[in-house]
Every structure is written in C-alpha cells, then in structure tokens.
Amino acid sequence: MSDATLPFVTEAENRVAVATQRQLIWWRFRRHKLAMVSGVIVVLFYLVAIFADFLAYAAPFETQASRSYIPPQGIHFFTPDGSLEPYVYAMKGKRDPKTFKLAYVPDPSTIRPVRLFAHGYAYNFLGLIPTDRHLLGVDGGKPEEVLFLLGTDQLGRDLFSRLVLATRTSLTIGLVGVSLSLMLGVLLGGISGLYGGWVDTVIQRVIEILRSVPTIPLWMGLAAAVPASWPPQKVYFAITIIISLIGWTELARVVRGRFLALREEDFITAAELCGASRLRIIFRHMVPSFLSHIIAAISLALPAMIISETTLSFLGLGLRPPAISWGVLLQDAQNLQTLGLAPWLLVAAVPVIVVILAFNFLGDGLRDAADPYG
C-alpha cells in the first residue's frame, strides 16, 4: 500500500489516542465553561473559609446595644479632590420624630479612612500564627465601632465578619460530612457489590429503610438526641456524624452498581487468583477504575450536605449560638417584623444560593467529563 492510500491522521487525533484518562477528562471539562466558572467560585469560597479570620475585620462575638440594626455602609473610593483614598462616613443615630425609633444615617462631617492590612482583634492565622492583622481596618477607632459593610444584627454584631466566619463552618461541615459519607458509601457499596448474596441483601435493605424515612423527621429525631448542654465543638461533631450517616446511601448504590459490572472483568479475576484480599480488590483495583465518577458524585453530594446543615441550624435543630453558620445567621431572618426593620439580615441566604448553584454546575461538568469517550 502506497503512502497516498494511507488514512490521514491529524495531530489532535494522535494526542487523543495516547492521552491518559486524566487528560481526556480535563480536556472535556475545559469545554464546559459554566462548570469552569463554578469551579473558580467554589475555590474562592474555600479560600474565604481558610482565611476567614483575616478577612473578618470585626470581633464576631462582640455585642453592643447602641449598634443594633445599623444598615449596610458603603465605601467611598475617591475623595472630593479626585484622589484614590478609600473611606467611610461615620454612622450617626437619629430618632424618628413620629415612631421614636433610632435610625442610623451617614454623617458626612466625620470621615474614617479605610486601610489595608490594619490592626484589629487578635486571632491565630491558619490556627498557628498569633496576629491581629486583617485585610481591612479604619483609622481613628475600632473597626467594629466604625465599619459596617453589611450592617449589624439585633445585638450590634457586625454581619460581614460573622458571615465570613459562618462560611468556614458551613463549608467544612459539608466537606467533612462528604468525606465520612464517601468512606461509608465506597466500603459498604463495594462489599455489597463484590460479595453479593445475603450480605448484599442486608446492606440494600438498610439503604432502603434509611431512604424511606422522611428527611426532616429523621433529622429532628437524631438532632433531638444531641444534649442542649453540649458546647459548640461537640454539637459540630455530632451534626457532622448525623449528616454523614444519612448521606452515604446514594453513593453506596452507585458504587454497588459499578462493582456488579466490574467483578466479572478479567483483571478482577486475576487479582483474586493472585490471592488479593477483598478490601485490596475494592480499594486498589476497582475504585480507581471509576474514580472520576466518584469525584462527580462527591461534587453533587457536597451541596446536599451544606443544605442539610443550613436547614438543621435554621430550624434550631443543628448548630446553636454562639456557634456561627449560615443556618444560625438565617435564624435572625425568621421574624417578619425583624425583616421589616433590617432586611439586610437576609444577606446570609446569598452565599447559600451561590455555592449550591456553583457545586451543582461543577458536578454536572465533572459528570459529563467523567466519560471522556462518550
């Protein structure tokens, strides 16, 4: 056969032919623009969670009745002469002559410059380095007495700083909960699909029982078992365990289905003939073969975990004050009269909506990219 009759193969086809599965997944994922943007948003949220104390300029638990329900305060970036120098106006309280309610309005006569890397309340950076440096601060006063980017709540606590710290709690509960659910789902789903027989029957009946119980009553029953006298750290741990015990069932079924399809493959038979144990076959041979599907399942399970924590805390069944989470912050927005006075308290719902949408779009992109030959 002459060279003229040989089929023409492009450079792109050659790259695909020799590419690894990881490269194929990445190339296909990059074409999903919405998933890429969502991935950036998720990374930014977790960066906020990591550096929450640095980003929060006000002490999150410091209360003062005189600062109750101060509205959000805008930052002015240019001075009247046109120079770039961020500043805020001081907030001054005035009594409404008709309702006698105290309302806060900007006082243009008092200007407070806003500084980067300013001093504030003390904390341990990354939990290790003692410091009092924060991203934002003001000259001429404590930040919690002057700066109110998202306003304050009924007790005069800065809402922006509390929202940033709540991001850490809500996102880490979702991450830890998914990690525990992943271990339970892969282990029990793998055992169910690999062993079969009565072991498979028992595990599947347990999954069906857990999935048949209504979610909210199950949460209420499990959360009621948490003593009210427990400190926030113990409650945090208990809520994480509760969410994990409920959330592993879906992943276990996915893993079981994949294992049923894989256990008759030649490489599994070869591993068994070589004397590999069941756990080694599960974690060394079978799980890596569909790791991309597990990653996609995790990205879709994370928003469910976050919603679970937020819902439990909002209903008063999860984390309780003085702990700070998105659900705890939304408890203040339950009262319509309070929302009439301070509608900015609903800002805690914004990160919940954004991060849930971002995780779902990211999960869709990963799920599509997980089958790069499709």
GUGUKOL-895144 format. One record per residue (C-alpha): residue number from 1; residue in one letter; x, y, z. Coordinates in nm, 2 decimals. Layout:
<zalums>
 num residu     c1     c2     c3
 NUM      A      X      Y      Z
...
</zalums>
This chain:
<zalums>
 num residu     c1     c2     c3
   1      M   0.00   0.00   0.00
   2      S   0.14   0.34  -0.10
   3      D   0.16   0.64   0.13
   4      A  -0.11   0.81  -0.08
   5      T  -0.36   0.54   0.02
   6      L  -0.29   0.55   0.40
   7      P  -0.56   0.72   0.61
   8      F  -0.48   1.07   0.72
   9      V  -0.44   1.11   1.10
  10      T  -0.44   1.46   1.24
  11      E  -0.22   1.57   1.53
  12      A  -0.52   1.62   1.75
  13      E  -0.63   1.26   1.69
  14      N  -0.28   1.14   1.78
  15      R  -0.29   1.33   2.11
  16      V  -0.63   1.18   2.19
  17      A  -0.50   0.83   2.11
  18      V  -0.21   0.85   2.35
  19      A  -0.37   1.06   2.62
  20      T  -0.43   0.93   2.97
  21      Q  -0.78   0.92   3.12
  22      R  -0.70   1.22   3.34
  23      Q  -0.60   1.43   3.04
  24      L  -0.92   1.33   2.85
  25      I  -1.13   1.43   3.15
  26      W  -0.96   1.76   3.18
  27      W  -0.99   1.85   2.81
  28      R  -1.36   1.77   2.81
  29      F  -1.42   1.96   3.14
  30      R  -1.25   2.27   3.00
  31      R  -1.51   2.29   2.73
  32      H  -1.78   2.32   2.99
  33      K  -1.75   2.70   3.05
  34      L  -2.02   2.72   3.32
  35      A  -1.85   2.44   3.51
  36      M  -1.52   2.61   3.49
  37      V  -1.66   2.94   3.63
  38      S  -1.84   2.74   3.90
  39      G  -1.51   2.57   3.99
  40      V  -1.35   2.91   4.04
  41      I  -1.64   3.02   4.26
  42      V  -1.61   2.71   4.47
  43      V  -1.23   2.76   4.51
  44      L  -1.29   3.13   4.61
  45      F  -1.54   3.02   4.88
  46      Y  -1.30   2.77   5.03
  47      L  -1.03   3.04   5.03
  48      V  -1.27   3.26   5.22
  49      A  -1.32   2.97   5.46
  50      I  -0.94   2.92   5.51
  51      F  -0.86   3.29   5.56
  52      A  -1.19   3.38   5.74
  53      D  -1.03   3.55   6.04
  54      F  -0.80   3.76   5.82
  55      L  -1.10   3.88   5.61
  56      A  -1.32   3.95   5.91
  57      Y  -1.24   4.29   6.04
  58      A  -1.46   4.30   6.35
  59      A  -1.48   4.07   6.65
  60      P  -1.77   3.84   6.56
  61      F  -1.90   3.79   6.92
  62      E  -1.86   4.15   7.04
  63      T  -2.20   4.29   7.12
  64      Q  -2.32   4.65   7.19
  65      A  -2.68   4.75   7.21
  66      S  -2.61   5.10   7.07
  67      R  -2.51   4.95   6.74
  68      S  -2.83   4.75   6.69
  69      Y  -2.96   4.73   6.33
  70      I  -2.71   4.96   6.17
  71      P  -2.77   4.95   5.79
  72      P  -2.50   4.85   5.54
  73      Q  -2.24   5.11   5.49
  74      G  -2.08   5.20   5.16
  75      I  -1.71   5.25   5.10
  76      H  -1.62   5.57   4.90
  77      F  -1.30   5.52   4.70
  78      F  -1.23   5.87   4.57
  79      T  -1.20   6.19   4.78
  80      P  -1.37   6.51   4.66
  81      D  -1.04   6.63   4.50
  82      G  -1.03   6.31   4.29
  83      S  -0.75   6.12   4.47
  84      L  -0.78   5.75   4.54
  85      E  -0.82   5.71   4.92
  86      P  -1.10   5.47   5.04
  87      Y  -1.30   5.60   5.33
  88      V  -1.64   5.56   5.50
  89      Y  -1.87   5.81   5.68
  90      A  -1.93   5.76   6.04
  91      M  -2.28   5.64   6.13
  92      K  -2.49   5.87   6.35
  93      G  -2.81   5.77   6.52
  94      K  -3.12   5.99   6.49
  95      R  -3.47   5.94   6.65
  96      D  -3.76   5.94   6.41
  97      P  -4.00   6.21   6.55
  98      K  -4.31   6.00   6.45
  99      T  -4.21   5.64   6.55
 100      F  -3.94   5.74   6.80
 101      K  -3.72   5.46   6.66
 102      L  -3.35   5.50   6.64
 103      A  -3.23   5.52   6.28
 104      Y  -2.87   5.54   6.17
 105      V  -2.76   5.77   5.88
 106      P  -2.42   5.86   5.74
 107      D  -2.25   6.16   5.89
 108      P  -2.06   6.34   5.61
 109      S  -1.88   6.56   5.86
 110      T  -1.68   6.26   6.00
 111      I  -1.46   6.07   5.76
 112      R  -1.28   5.75   5.86
 113      P  -1.01   5.63   5.61
 114      V  -1.01   5.26   5.53
 115      R  -0.67   5.09   5.54
 116      L  -0.54   4.75   5.41
 117      F  -0.37   4.51   5.65
 118      A  -0.48   4.71   5.95
 119      H  -0.48   4.60   6.31
 120      G  -0.79   4.45   6.47
 121      Y  -0.89   4.18   6.71
 122      A  -0.63   3.91   6.79
 123      Y  -0.65   3.56   6.63
 124      N  -0.43   3.27   6.52
 125      F  -0.36   3.29   6.14
 126      L  -0.43   2.95   5.99
 127      G  -0.47   2.83   6.36
 128      L  -0.09   2.86   6.41
 129      I   0.05   3.22   6.40
 130      P  -0.08   3.47   6.66
 131      T  -0.15   3.81   6.49
 132      D  -0.40   4.09   6.48
 133      R  -0.37   4.19   6.11
 134      H  -0.68   4.20   5.90
 135      L  -0.74   4.28   5.53
 136      L  -0.95   4.59   5.62
 137      G  -0.94   4.83   5.90
 138      V  -1.01   5.20   5.98
 139      D  -0.82   5.49   6.12
 140      G  -0.94   5.65   6.43
 141      G  -1.13   5.38   6.60
 142      K  -1.20   5.00   6.64
 143      P  -1.34   4.85   6.31
 144      E  -1.65   4.71   6.49
 145      E  -1.74   5.06   6.61
 146      V  -1.69   5.23   6.27
 147      L  -1.71   4.99   5.98
 148      F  -2.04   4.81   5.89
 149      L  -2.01   4.68   5.53
 150      L  -2.32   4.46   5.56
 151      G  -2.48   4.62   5.87
 152      T  -2.53   4.48   6.21
 153      D  -2.78   4.25   6.38
 154      Q  -3.00   4.30   6.69
 155      L  -2.71   4.27   6.93
 156      G  -2.49   4.51   6.73
 157      R  -2.26   4.24   6.59
 158      D  -2.10   4.30   6.25
 159      L  -2.28   4.09   5.99
 160      F  -2.00   4.08   5.73
 161      S  -1.75   3.94   5.98
 162      R  -2.00   3.68   6.11
 163      L  -2.09   3.58   5.75
 164      V  -1.73   3.52   5.66
 165      L  -1.67   3.30   5.97
 166      A  -2.00   3.12   5.90
 167      T  -1.87   3.03   5.56
 168      R  -1.59   2.84   5.73
 169      T  -1.83   2.64   5.95
 170      S  -2.09   2.55   5.68
 171      L  -1.83   2.46   5.42
 172      T  -1.62   2.24   5.65
 173      I  -1.92   2.06   5.78
 174      G  -2.01   1.97   5.42
 175      L  -1.66   1.87   5.34
 176      V  -1.61   1.65   5.65
 177      G  -1.96   1.51   5.61
 178      V  -1.89   1.41   5.25
 179      S  -1.56   1.25   5.34
 180      L  -1.73   1.03   5.60
 181      S  -2.01   0.95   5.36
 182      L  -1.75   0.87   5.09
 183      M  -1.58   0.61   5.32
 184      L  -1.91   0.45   5.42
 185      G  -2.05   0.46   5.07
 186      V  -1.74   0.31   4.90
 187      L  -1.69   0.05   5.17
 188      L  -2.05  -0.07   5.21
 189      G  -2.13  -0.03   4.85
 190      G  -1.82  -0.22   4.75
 191      I  -1.88  -0.50   4.99
 192      S  -2.24  -0.52   4.87
 193      G  -2.15  -0.54   4.50
 194      L  -1.84  -0.76   4.54
 195      Y  -1.98  -1.02   4.79
 196      G  -2.34  -1.04   4.68
 197      G  -2.57  -1.29   4.85
 198      W  -2.71  -1.22   5.19
 199      V  -2.45  -0.95   5.26
 200      D  -2.58  -0.76   4.96
 201      T  -2.94  -0.81   5.07
 202      V  -2.88  -0.68   5.42
 203      I  -2.70  -0.37   5.31
 204      Q  -2.96  -0.29   5.04
 205      R  -3.24  -0.33   5.29
 206      V  -3.07  -0.09   5.53
 207      I  -3.03   0.16   5.25
 208      E  -3.40   0.13   5.16
 209      I  -3.50   0.18   5.52
 210      L  -3.29   0.49   5.55
 211      R  -3.42   0.63   5.22
 212      S  -3.78   0.56   5.31
 213      V  -3.78   0.77   5.63
 214      P  -3.88   1.13   5.56
 215      T  -3.57   1.35   5.59
 216      I  -3.70   1.63   5.82
 217      P  -3.84   1.39   6.09
 218      L  -3.53   1.18   6.08
 219      W  -3.31   1.50   6.13
 220      M  -3.54   1.61   6.41
 221      G  -3.51   1.27   6.59
 222      L  -3.14   1.25   6.55
 223      A  -3.07   1.61   6.64
 224      A  -3.30   1.58   6.95
 225      A  -3.06   1.32   7.08
 226      V  -2.79   1.59   7.10
 227      P  -2.79   1.73   7.46
 228      A  -2.86   2.11   7.47
 229      S  -2.58   2.15   7.72
 230      W  -2.31   2.04   7.48
 231      P  -2.05   2.30   7.37
 232      P  -2.05   2.41   7.01
 233      Q  -1.75   2.19   6.93
 234      K  -1.93   1.87   7.03
 235      V  -2.25   1.98   6.85
 236      Y  -2.05   2.05   6.54
 237      F  -1.90   1.70   6.56
 238      A  -2.24   1.54   6.62
 239      I  -2.41   1.72   6.34
 240      T  -2.14   1.61   6.10
 241      I  -2.18   1.25   6.21
 242      I  -2.56   1.28   6.17
 243      I  -2.54   1.42   5.82
 244      S  -2.29   1.16   5.72
 245      L  -2.50   0.87   5.85
 246      I  -2.78   0.99   5.63
 247      G  -2.59   1.09   5.32
 248      W  -2.39   0.77   5.23
 249      T  -2.68   0.57   5.08
 250      E  -2.68   0.73   4.73
 251      L  -2.31   0.68   4.68
 252      A  -2.33   0.32   4.81
 253      R  -2.58   0.24   4.54
 254      V  -2.37   0.40   4.27
 255      V  -2.06   0.20   4.39
 256      R  -2.26  -0.12   4.41
 257      G  -2.38  -0.09   4.05
 258      R  -2.03  -0.03   3.92
 259      F  -1.89  -0.32   4.12
 260      L  -2.15  -0.56   3.99
 261      A  -2.04  -0.46   3.64
 262      L  -1.67  -0.49   3.72
 263      R  -1.65  -0.80   3.93
 264      E  -1.66  -1.03   3.62
 265      E  -1.38  -0.85   3.45
 266      D  -1.05  -1.03   3.38
 267      F  -0.84  -0.80   3.59
 268      I  -1.06  -0.87   3.90
 269      T  -1.04  -1.25   3.83
 270      A  -0.66  -1.22   3.80
 271      A  -0.64  -1.03   4.13
 272      E  -0.84  -1.30   4.30
 273      L  -0.63  -1.58   4.16
 274      C  -0.32  -1.39   4.29
 275      G  -0.46  -1.41   4.64
 276      A  -0.55  -1.04   4.68
 277      S  -0.79  -0.98   4.97
 278      R  -1.14  -0.84   4.92
 279      L  -1.05  -0.50   5.06
 280      R  -0.74  -0.48   4.84
 281      I  -0.95  -0.56   4.54
 282      I  -1.20  -0.29   4.63
 283      F  -0.96   0.00   4.70
 284      R  -0.66  -0.10   4.48
 285      H  -0.83  -0.23   4.17
 286      M  -1.20  -0.14   4.15
 287      V  -1.23   0.21   4.30
 288      P  -0.95   0.36   4.08
 289      S  -1.13   0.23   3.77
 290      F  -1.42   0.47   3.82
 291      L  -1.26   0.73   4.04
 292      S  -1.39   1.01   3.81
 293      H  -1.75   0.90   3.87
 294      I  -1.69   0.91   4.25
 295      I  -1.54   1.27   4.21
 296      A  -1.85   1.38   4.02
 297      A  -2.08   1.21   4.29
 298      I  -1.89   1.40   4.56
 299      S  -1.93   1.73   4.39
 300      L  -2.30   1.67   4.37
 301      A  -2.32   1.55   4.73
 302      L  -2.15   1.85   4.89
 303      P  -2.44   2.09   4.83
 304      A  -2.68   1.84   4.98
 305      M  -2.46   1.83   5.29
 306      I  -2.44   2.21   5.31
 307      I  -2.82   2.24   5.27
 308      S  -2.87   1.98   5.54
 309      E  -2.66   2.18   5.79
 310      T  -2.82   2.51   5.70
 311      T  -3.17   2.36   5.73
 312      L  -3.10   2.20   6.07
 313      S  -2.95   2.51   6.21
 314      F  -3.22   2.73   6.06
 315      L  -3.48   2.51   6.23
 316      G  -3.29   2.52   6.56
 317      L  -3.20   2.15   6.55
 318      G  -2.84   2.19   6.44
 319      L  -2.57   2.43   6.55
 320      R  -2.68   2.68   6.81
 321      P  -2.54   3.02   6.91
 322      P  -2.27   3.11   7.00
 323      A  -2.17   2.89   6.70
 324      I  -2.18   3.07   6.37
 325      S  -2.30   2.91   6.05
 326      W  -2.52   3.02   5.76
 327      G  -2.82   2.85   5.92
 328      V  -2.76   3.02   6.25
 329      L  -2.74   3.36   6.08
 330      L  -3.07   3.29   5.89
 331      Q  -3.24   3.22   6.22
 332      D  -3.25   3.60   6.27
 333      A  -3.44   3.64   5.95
 334      Q  -3.73   3.42   6.06
 335      N  -3.93   3.71   6.21
 336      L  -4.12   3.93   5.95
 337      Q  -4.11   4.22   6.19
 338      T  -3.73   4.19   6.22
 339      L  -3.70   4.18   5.84
 340      G  -3.91   4.49   5.82
 341      L  -3.66   4.67   6.04
 342      A  -3.34   4.51   5.90
 343      P  -3.39   4.34   5.56
 344      W  -3.01   4.31   5.52
 345      L  -3.02   4.01   5.75
 346      L  -3.13   3.81   5.45
 347      V  -2.78   3.85   5.30
 348      A  -2.69   3.52   5.47
 349      A  -2.90   3.34   5.21
 350      V  -2.69   3.48   4.92
 351      P  -2.38   3.26   4.98
 352      V  -2.60   2.96   5.03
 353      I  -2.77   3.01   4.69
 354      V  -2.44   3.09   4.51
 355      V  -2.24   2.80   4.65
 356      I  -2.52   2.55   4.59
 357      L  -2.56   2.65   4.23
 358      A  -2.18   2.65   4.18
 359      F  -2.15   2.30   4.32
 360      N  -2.43   2.17   4.10
 361      F  -2.29   2.32   3.78
 362      L  -1.94   2.19   3.88
 363      G  -2.09   1.85   3.94
 364      D  -2.27   1.85   3.60
 365      G  -1.94   1.94   3.43
 366      L  -1.75   1.67   3.61
 367      R  -2.01   1.41   3.54
 368      D  -2.01   1.49   3.17
 369      A  -1.63   1.48   3.16
 370      A  -1.61   1.16   3.36
 371      D  -1.69   0.96   3.04
 372      P  -1.44   1.12   2.80
 373      Y  -1.51   0.87   2.53
 374      G  -1.88   0.94   2.54
</zalums>
